[in-house]
Amino acid sequence: MKKAITVLLIALFVFNCLKAQTSDTLTNAVIVKMVKAKLSDDLIIDEISSSKANFNLSKDSIKFLTTLNVSSPVIEAMKAAENSNADVAPAKPVASGQPLLSRQAGDAIVPVHDTIKQVAKETLPNNTSPAQELPDVTKVSDGDEIPIDRSTLKNKVISYVIPVKDLVTFYNAQLASFSGFIQQWNQRIKDSLEKEKQTKQIITRDEQALYDKENADAKVFSNEILMLKDKLSKERDEYKRLRIDIVNDGKSLSDALEELRKETDRRLNDQFNETSKAVKRSHPDPSVAGAQQEISTTVQKFDPDLVIQVVPLNVILACYKNEIIFILDTIPFWNEKALTLIQQDSKLAMQLSPLNKELSQYLSAPKYNRKLNKKEIASLKKQCGKLNDDRGQLADQIVDDSKKLSECLDQIQEEASAAIKERFIDAINNINNSYEDNL
């Protein structure tokens, strides 16, 4: 029950922020923001029914909304709202051949076939940008995918959002560490398979030599033949031992992955808890937020030359990659909120500075002059008090926002933990199946 209330509060909080950012007019882009912020369909539909709307519901736009995970009930509510608006005022025509995601006065035309990145940019202030996407992964010989190179991922954080960059650092460390784990096991298994292959070749060669010697004449076996038979017997025993070692390697790899899964889950929980607490401990005063800090992360190349038994581990590398992208894509929403409050506080501070200076001059004057300027002093005190109250409200809002971000991180942590656990279990099962199929 407690968790449900918390989730509802988060949803209402994000919901009100999105509403405030749209001047009470809903567009396709705002609906996409709400969906991305994980608001429930019921909340989105309620807002659609109670707000002004300017949707574009052309066939292509609806198709595009669907690709962005906007549900059918929400789209139906949008249609109902547009039908209601049509009874009041006719909709503006849309230029043929240029379907819109959303369109307001002064907005640029956004073709439906543009990428999701184009939509994400609409949610950001001018001085922020969504995380750069990773380039395509490269296929290894058996058809499985493994990231071997990607561009630098960049984003910016400020105020209470700054601690979130530690999550990116954490996932990068996990990615690098697990890459090393893969390379270690890949080399170990590769060496075993190569040794097995060489032994098999030796056995095949000696078997042919024995066959030739045994059928060379009708005499009893010579010492040379007996020695070759003894050598073959030892080679076959060695081959069996190598096969057993390879099977044991597979079991050892599965056991090592299970231990690593438990350790990863513990580290992930610790990191998220630490980051969540750091977010809540952030200084509430917008005026001391400081400059934005850049997150810049580049992931090293990976060796695509993997043996079939190790290829299933790629799913875990991909999971870490996706978690990094998810965190970087989550940051702009909160960073924009923090920047907005900081900018508002800066404007208030600029208004307050000359008033404080003027008030200080009046108060430093002789008592007789202060009496003469009593009304001006009272007016200045009232203005300064109002501005200081407004700044205090902004500081309170930052405190509330940091708490909401902390709660959001708790939810992300639960989902990330479950996702990574699934990938580990999937990798273990696929490795076991791979050994059964290939050995």
C-alpha positions in Angstrom: 0.0 0.0 0.0 2.8 2.4 1.0 4.6 1.6 -2.3 1.4 2.2 -4.3 1.0 5.6 -2.7 4.6 6.5 -3.4 4.2 5.6 -7.1 1.0 7.6 -7.3 2.7 10.6 -5.8 5.5 10.4 -8.3 3.0 10.1 -11.2 1.0 13.1 -10.0 4.2 15.1 -9.5 5.5 14.3 -13.0 2.0 14.9 -14.4 1.7 18.4 -12.9 5.2 19.3 -14.1 4.4 18.2 -17.7 1.1 20.1 -17.5 2.9 23.3 -16.4 5.3 23.0 -19.2 2.6 22.9 -21.8 0.6 26.1 -20.8 -2.4 23.7 -20.3 -2.5 22.8 -24.0 -1.8 19.1 -24.8 0.0 18.1 -27.9 1.2 14.7 -29.3 4.7 15.5 -27.9 3.3 16.1 -24.4 1.5 12.8 -24.5 4.7 11.1 -25.5 6.5 12.8 -22.5 3.8 11.5 -20.2 4.2 7.9 -21.5 8.0 8.1 -21.2 7.6 9.4 -17.6 5.6 6.2 -16.9 2.3 7.8 -16.0 -0.6 5.5 -16.0 -3.1 5.5 -18.9 -5.9 6.6 -16.4 -4.0 9.7 -15.4 -3.1 10.6 -19.0 -6.7 10.1 -20.1 -8.0 12.2 -17.2 -5.7 15.0 -18.2 -6.8 14.8 -21.8 -10.4 15.0 -20.9 -9.9 18.0 -18.6 -7.4 20.1 -20.7 -7.2 22.0 -23.9 -5.8 19.8 -26.7 -4.2 20.4 -30.1 -3.4 16.9 -31.3 -2.4 15.7 -34.8 -4.2 12.4 -35.4 -3.4 11.7 -39.0 -2.9 8.1 -39.9 0.9 8.5 -39.9 0.9 10.3 -36.6 -1.2 7.6 -34.9 1.1 5.0 -36.3 4.1 6.9 -34.9 2.5 7.3 -31.5 2.0 3.6 -31.4 5.7 3.0 -32.0 6.4 5.3 -29.0 4.3 3.0 -26.8 1.2 5.3 -26.6 -1.6 2.8 -25.8 -4.8 2.4 -27.7 -7.0 3.8 -24.9 -4.9 6.9 -24.8 -5.1 7.4 -28.5 -8.9 6.9 -28.4 -9.1 9.6 -25.7 -7.0 11.9 -27.9 -9.5 11.3 -30.8 -12.4 12.1 -28.5 -10.8 15.3 -27.4 -10.1 16.3 -31.0 -13.7 15.6 -31.9 -14.8 17.7 -29.0 -12.6 20.6 -30.2 -13.9 20.3 -33.7 -17.3 21.2 -32.4 -15.9 24.5 -31.2 -13.4 25.5 -33.8 -12.2 23.9 -37.1 -8.7 22.4 -37.1 -6.0 24.0 -39.1 -5.1 22.1 -42.3 -1.9 20.1 -42.4 0.4 20.4 -45.4 0.1 17.4 -47.6 3.1 15.1 -47.5 4.3 16.4 -44.2 2.5 14.6 -41.4 3.2 16.2 -37.9 3.9 14.7 -34.5 2.7 18.0 -33.0 2.2 21.5 -34.3 1.7 24.8 -32.5 2.3 28.3 -33.5 6.0 28.7 -34.3 6.7 25.0 -34.0 8.9 23.3 -36.6 7.4 20.6 -38.7 8.5 17.1 -37.5 8.0 14.4 -40.1 6.5 11.2 -38.7 9.4 9.1 -40.0 12.0 11.0 -38.0 13.6 9.2 -35.1 12.6 9.1 -31.5 15.6 11.3 -30.8 13.8 14.1 -32.5 10.9 13.8 -30.1 13.3 13.6 -27.1 14.9 16.9 -28.1 11.5 18.7 -27.7 11.6 17.9 -24.0 15.0 19.6 -23.4 16.1 23.2 -22.8 18.4 24.8 -25.3 21.5 24.0 -23.3 20.9 20.3 -22.8 20.8 17.3 -25.1 19.7 13.7 -25.0 22.3 11.0 -24.7 23.9 10.1 -27.9 22.9 6.7 -29.2 25.2 3.8 -29.5 26.2 2.8 -33.1 25.1 -0.6 -34.4 26.5 -3.7 -32.9 28.5 -6.1 -35.1 27.7 -9.7 -35.9 30.0 -12.4 -34.8 30.5 -15.5 -36.9 27.6 -17.4 -35.4 25.1 -14.6 -35.8 25.0 -13.4 -32.3 25.6 -9.7 -31.6 28.4 -8.1 -29.6 29.2 -4.4 -29.3 32.7 -3.8 -30.6 32.7 0.0 -30.8 30.6 3.0 -30.1 30.7 6.8 -30.0 31.2 8.8 -26.8 28.0 9.2 -24.8 27.5 12.7 -23.4 25.0 14.5 -21.2 25.0 17.2 -18.6 23.8 17.2 -15.0 23.3 20.0 -12.4 22.2 20.4 -8.8 20.5 17.3 -7.3 20.9 15.4 -10.6 24.7 15.4 -10.4 24.9 12.2 -8.2 23.1 10.2 -11.0 26.3 10.3 -13.0 27.7 7.9 -10.5 25.3 5.3 -11.9 26.8 5.7 -15.4 30.3 5.3 -13.9 29.1 2.2 -12.1 27.6 0.6 -15.2 30.7 1.4 -17.1 32.8 -0.3 -14.5 30.5 -3.4 -14.6 30.7 -3.4 -18.4 34.5 -3.3 -18.4 34.8 -5.9 -15.6 32.4 -8.3 -17.3 34.2 -7.8 -20.6 37.4 -9.0 -18.9 35.5 -11.9 -17.4 34.4 -12.9 -20.9 37.9 -12.6 -22.3 39.3 -14.7 -19.5 36.9 -17.5 -20.0 37.0 -17.3 -23.8 40.7 -17.8 -23.7 40.5 -20.7 -21.2 37.8 -22.5 -23.2 39.5 -21.7 -26.5 42.8 -23.2 -25.3 41.0 -26.4 -24.1 39.2 -26.8 -27.4 42.4 -26.3 -29.3 44.2 -28.9 -27.2 41.3 -31.3 -27.7 41.4 -30.6 -31.5 45.2 -31.3 -31.6 44.8 -34.5 -29.6 42.1 -35.7 -31.9 44.2 -35.0 -34.9 47.1 -37.0 -33.4 44.8 -39.9 -32.6 43.4 -39.8 -36.2 47.0 -39.8 -37.6 48.2 -42.7 -35.3 45.0 -44.7 -36.0 45.7 -44.5 -39.8 49.4 -45.4 -39.2 48.3 -48.4 -37.1 45.8 -49.5 -39.7 48.5 -49.4 -42.4 51.0 -51.3 -40.4 48.5 -54.0 -39.2 47.5 -54.6 -42.8 50.9 -54.5 -44.3 51.5 -58.3 -43.9 50.1 -61.4 -42.2 52.9 -61.7 -39.6 52.3 -61.3 -35.8 52.3 -57.7 -34.6 55.7 -56.3 -34.3 57.0 -54.3 -31.3 56.5 -51.2 -33.4 52.8 -52.0 -33.8 52.4 -52.9 -30.1 54.1 -49.6 -29.1 51.8 -47.7 -31.4 48.8 -49.4 -29.9 49.9 -48.5 -26.4 50.5 -44.9 -27.5 47.0 -44.7 -29.0 45.5 -46.1 -25.8 47.2 -43.3 -23.8 46.1 -40.7 -26.4 42.5 -41.8 -26.2 42.6 -41.6 -22.4 44.0 -38.1 -22.7 41.3 -37.2 -25.1 38.6 -38.5 -22.7 40.2 -36.5 -19.9 40.2 -33.3 -22.0 36.6 -33.8 -22.9 35.8 -34.2 -19.2 37.8 -31.0 -18.4 35.8 -29.1 -21.1 32.5 -30.2 -19.6 33.8 -29.3 -16.1 34.8 -25.9 -17.6 31.2 -25.4 -18.6 30.0 -26.2 -15.1 32.6 -24.0 -13.6 31.6 -21.1 -15.9 28.0 -21.5 -14.9 28.9 -21.6 -11.2 31.1 -18.5 -11.7 28.3 -16.7 -13.4 25.8 -17.5 -10.6 28.3 -16.1 -8.0 28.9 -13.1 -10.2 25.1 -12.5 -10.5 24.7 -12.4 -6.7 27.7 -10.1 -6.3 26.4 -7.8 -9.1 23.0 -7.6 -7.5 24.5 -6.6 -4.2 26.8 -4.0 -5.8 23.9 -2.6 -7.9 21.7 -2.2 -4.8 24.5 -0.5 -2.9 25.2 1.9 -5.7 21.6 2.9 -6.3 21.0 3.3 -2.5 24.1 5.5 -2.2 23.1 7.6 -5.3 19.5 7.9 -4.0 20.7 9.2 -0.7 23.1 11.6 -2.3 20.3 13.0 -4.4 18.2 13.7 -1.3 21.2 15.3 0.5 21.8 17.8 -2.3 21.8 21.5 -1.3 18.3 22.9 -1.8 19.4 26.5 -2.6 19.2 27.1 -6.4 21.7 29.9 -6.1 24.5 27.5 -5.1 23.8 24.8 -7.7 26.9 25.7 -9.6 27.6 25.0 -13.2 26.5 21.9 -15.1 28.8 18.9 -15.1 29.3 16.9 -18.2 29.0 13.1 -18.3 31.2 11.7 -21.0 31.7 8.0 -21.3 33.3 5.9 -24.0 33.1 2.1 -23.9 36.1 0.2 -25.1 36.1 -2.2 -28.0 35.2 -5.8 -27.6 36.8 -8.9 -29.2 34.3 -10.4 -31.6 36.3 -13.7 -31.8 34.4 -15.7 -29.2 33.9 -19.4 -29.0 30.4 -20.6 -29.2 30.3 -21.6 -25.6 30.9 -18.0 -24.5 28.7 -16.2 -27.0 25.6 -16.3 -24.6 27.4 -13.9 -22.3 26.9 -11.1 -24.8 23.4 -10.7 -23.6 24.8 -9.3 -20.3 27.1 -6.9 -22.0 24.0 -5.6 -24.0 22.1 -5.3 -20.8 24.7 -3.1 -19.2 24.8 -1.0 -22.4 21.1 -0.5 -22.4 21.1 0.4 -18.7 23.7 3.1 -19.4 21.5 4.5 -22.2 18.4 4.4 -20.0 20.1 6.4 -17.2 21.4 8.9 -19.7 17.9 9.2 -21.3 16.3 9.7 -17.8 18.6 12.6 -16.9 17.3 15.3 -19.3 13.8 15.4 -17.7 15.1 16.0 -14.2 18.0 18.2 -15.4 15.5 20.4 -17.2 13.4 20.7 -14.1 16.4 21.7 -12.0 17.6 24.2 -14.6 14.2 25.8 -14.8 14.2 26.4 -11.0 17.8 27.7 -11.1 17.0 30.1 -13.9 13.9 31.3 -12.1 15.9 31.9 -8.9 18.5 33.7 -10.9 15.9 36.1 -12.3 14.5 36.7 -8.8 18.0 37.3 -7.5 18.6 39.9 -10.2 15.3 41.6 -9.3 16.2 41.5 -5.6 19.7 42.8 -5.8 18.9 46.5 -6.7 16.0 46.5 -4.3 18.2 45.3 -1.4 20.8 47.9 -2.4 18.2 50.7 -2.4 16.7 49.5 0.9 20.2 49.4 2.5 20.7 53.0 1.4 17.5 54.1 3.0 18.2 52.2 6.2 21.7 53.6 6.5 20.4 57.2 6.3 19.8 59.4 9.4 16.8 58.7 11.5 15.0 61.8 10.3 15.4 60.8 6.6 14.2 57.3 7.4 11.0 58.8 8.8 10.5 60.9 5.7 11.0 57.8 3.5 8.9 55.5 5.7 6.5 54.5 2.9 9.3 53.8 0.4 11.1 51.7 3.0 7.9 49.7 3.8 7.3 49.2 0.1 10.9 48.0 -0.5 10.7 45.6 2.5 7.5 44.2 1.1 8.9 43.7 -2.3 12.1 42.1 -1.0 10.1 39.9 1.3 7.9 38.7 -1.5 11.0 37.9 -3.7 12.7 36.1 -0.8 9.5 34.1 -0.2 9.4 33.2 -3.9 13.1 32.1 -3.8 12.3 30.1 -0.7 9.5 28.3 -2.6 11.9 27.5 -5.3 14.3 26.0 -2.8 11.4 23.9 -1.3 10.5 22.8 -4.8 14.1 21.6 -5.4 13.9 19.6 -2.1 10.6 18.0 -3.3 12.1 17.3 -6.8 15.1 15.7 -5.3 12.9 13.4 -3.2 10.9 12.5 -6.3 14.0 11.7 -8.3 15.3 9.6 -5.4 12.0 7.6 -5.4 12.3 7.3 -9.2 15.8 5.9 -8.8 14.4 3.3 -6.3 12.0 2.1 -9.0 14.6 2.1 -11.7 16.9 0.0 -9.4 14.1 -2.6 -8.9 13.6 -2.9 -12.6 17.4 -3.0 -13.4 18.0 -5.6 -10.8 15.3 -7.8 -12.2 16.5 -7.3 -15.8 20.1 -8.1 -15.0 19.2 -11.1 -13.0 17.1 -12.4 -16.0 20.0 -11.9 -18.3 22.4 -13.8 -16.1 20.0 -16.7 -15.7 19.4 -16.7 -19.5 23.1 -16.7 -20.2 23.6 -19.6 -17.8 20.9 -21.7 -19.4 22.2 -21.0 -22.9 25.7 -21.9 -21.9 24.5 -25.2 -20.4 22.5 -25.9 -23.6 25.5 -25.0 -25.7 27.7 -27.6 -24.0 24.9 -30.2 -24.3 24.6 -29.5 -28.0 28.3 -29.2 -29.0 30.0 -31.7 -26.7 
